[in-house]
Amino acid sequence: MKLYNLKDHNEQVSFAQAVTQGLGKNQGLFFPHGLPEFSLTEIDELLEMDFVPRSSRILSAFIGDEITPEILEERVRAAFTFPAPVVKVSDDVACLELFHGPTLAFKDFGGRFMAQMLTHISGDKPVTILTATSGDTGAAVAHAFYGLKNVRVVILYPRGKISPLQEKLFCTLGGNIETVAVEGDFDDCQALVKQAFDDEPLKQQLGLNSANSINISRLLAQICYYFEAVAQLPQEARNQLVVSVPSGNFGDLTAGLLAKALGLPVKRFIAATNVNDTVPRYLESGEWSPHSTRATLSNAMDVSQPNNWPRVEELFRRKTWRLSDLGYAAVDDETTKETVRELKGLGYLSEPHAAVAWRALRDNLQPGEFGLFLGTAHPAKFKESVEEILGESLELPEALAERADLPLLSSIIPADFTVLNQLLLKSK
Ligand SMILES: *Cc1c(COP(=O)(O)O)cnc(C)c1O
């Protein structure tokens, strides 16, 4: 697969290079040169297949020239170890639940596939994944790389500034996962990571990689669960399908649109955001004017400058689709709370992100259409909010409950690069 840099189309890379580098020059995103398309017959065949073999076939359409089908299927099997069930919420609406992985959020799909691709590409060469987290991405990265050979993972987070449950989720693993509590805030952690990446000899010596959230391998992995969703829907829903995606950085929506570009029968997508509504306002007025970011209940979508948006625009341009066909809605916290309660009334326990998506869908769906919204996180992941909204207590899922009793293994360091440098050079 050839990809080009959206900021400089002359910079062309292979899939292996794009995965290893993450970003191109001037922080440009990589975008696929060829956009494969399946015939109607092929789509029908794909929809008959099981999740893992089907996903390998889909991914082969992009990266089959760099990875053999056998290896790809093996890697996909190692990454996608949990299901993505479609659960009916009402007669014409269902939720695609993407939160049955080890960290209870959809980022497990992309993170785990990226880990498989990075380790495949680097072969026997040791790599060090160094990343800073304010909570969630760290957990997904830690679990994705946990136990993989020749990989050392070092995750920095601000000491005392992430939720105790989040900390338990990834700071209790041990093995090849090292967690570092920094005496400072998230920006300090990011600055330390940046200093390490700017230190060229250190970078070379350790084989530093950031396992970045804009990595193209994540998006490719996410295409697969849109097919999995359609495969589970009744035949008559297929050409009347409207999909609502709760969006922050717009990676998930990009993947859905790529699935449509491949030929998946989706009539329309809806970009659902919270009050960080740069994209809905842009689609409404044609003006790109990000406000400063506001904290909301659906905090994984508190993004005002969504970094995958250039990929969405490029895809519309390449396919000559019209941006005006993209649905959109912004949902505030009050409405989100009401919606979590309303869904509970329908017998469906959700959390703020999924609620935003359902709300946008409900307000947008036309008679005769079938709606699907993405459940991006397990309700227990947002336990405090959900309990407060519903006025009842939630049980922790087993994966979390087990971790809650394990000791934290993090080292504690000041926000000082010389200390981090020593830690990085000390082999475990
Ligand atoms: C990351 C995240 C989102 C937003 O996904 P993007 O791909 O950044 O748009 C939505 N919900 C949850 C729970 C998330 O963790």
Ligand as a Chemical Component Dictionary entry (heavy atoms), coordinates in Angstrom:
data_LIG
# 
_chem_comp.id                   LIG 
_chem_comp.type                 NON-POLYMER 
_chem_comp.pdbx_formal_charge   0 
_chem_comp.three_letter_code    LIG 
# 
loop_
_chem_comp_atom.comp_id 
_chem_comp_atom.atom_id 
_chem_comp_atom.alt_atom_id 
_chem_comp_atom.type_symbol 
_chem_comp_atom.charge 
_chem_comp_atom.model_Cartn_x 
_chem_comp_atom.model_Cartn_y 
_chem_comp_atom.model_Cartn_z 
_chem_comp_atom.pdbx_ordinal 
LIG C1 C1 C 0 -11.766 8.165  21.722 1  
LIG C2 C2 C 0 -13.209 8.042  22.032 2  
LIG C3 C3 C 0 -14.221 8.612  21.212 3  
LIG C4 C4 C 0 -13.888 9.477  20.014 4  
LIG O1 O1 O 0 -13.334 8.752  18.958 5  
LIG P1 P1 P 0 -12.551 9.514  17.790 6  
LIG O2 O2 O 0 -12.057 8.454  16.890 7  
LIG O3 O3 O 0 -11.449 10.287 18.466 8  
LIG O4 O4 O 0 -13.549 10.412 17.142 9  
LIG C5 C5 C 0 -15.545 8.385  21.532 10 
LIG N1 N1 N 0 -15.883 7.672  22.621 11 
LIG C6 C6 C 0 -14.966 7.124  23.443 12 
LIG C7 C7 C 0 -15.406 6.373  24.635 13 
LIG C8 C8 C 0 -13.589 7.280  23.175 14 
LIG O5 O5 O 0 -12.690 6.746  24.005 15 
# 
loop_
_chem_comp_bond.comp_id 
_chem_comp_bond.atom_id_1 
_chem_comp_bond.atom_id_2 
_chem_comp_bond.value_order 
_chem_comp_bond.pdbx_ordinal 
LIG C1 C2 SING 1  
LIG C2 C3 SING 2  
LIG C2 C8 DOUB 3  
LIG C3 C4 SING 4  
LIG C3 C5 DOUB 5  
LIG C4 O1 SING 6  
LIG O1 P1 SING 7  
LIG P1 O2 DOUB 8  
LIG P1 O3 SING 9  
LIG P1 O4 SING 10 
LIG C5 N1 SING 11 
LIG N1 C6 DOUB 12 
LIG C6 C7 SING 13 
LIG C6 C8 SING 14 
LIG C8 O5 SING 15 
# 
